[in-house]
Amino acid sequence: MSPSVIGCDVIDRTISPYGVIHSHRLLLANWGIAPALNKIFNMSELGYASEHSTIDVRRRIMTARTRNLTLNRFINIEERLEYTQHPTDNTKTLLTQEATINVEHIPLTSYVETLVAKTLNTNATKVFYST
């Protein structure tokens, strides 16, 4: 789990007949948003998101689709992560990340989209090591 996540509630979790785990979680995270966005929205850096994930042990794939709930009238961020086993080194994991950002109903839409994209990119490059 990302070190920015400070709270997590499991809403639903099931296991399919094929052994695939499906989860729906509500996340509370420190978004680490740009100070300029803080001023525009007058908000704290904490925000809620809904995450739907699957873990397919047989295929060795984990996917997570996350969508923000905080400020979703103005900013919609949909992020998709896919973790797979490295094709030539089974001690490594590959991560594919995609994010879609839509900003509406506020002035400076393009500026806000750029700030959000930069924040996502900065957060994506942070590395979390566990020992």
Secondary structure, 3 states (H helix, E strand, C coil): CCCCEEEEEEEEEEECCCCCEEEEEEEEEECCCCHHHHHHHCCCCEEEEEEEEEEECCCCEEEEEEEECCCCCCEEEEEEEEEEECCCCCCCEEEEEEEEEEECCCCCHHHHHHHHHHHHHHHHCCCCCCC
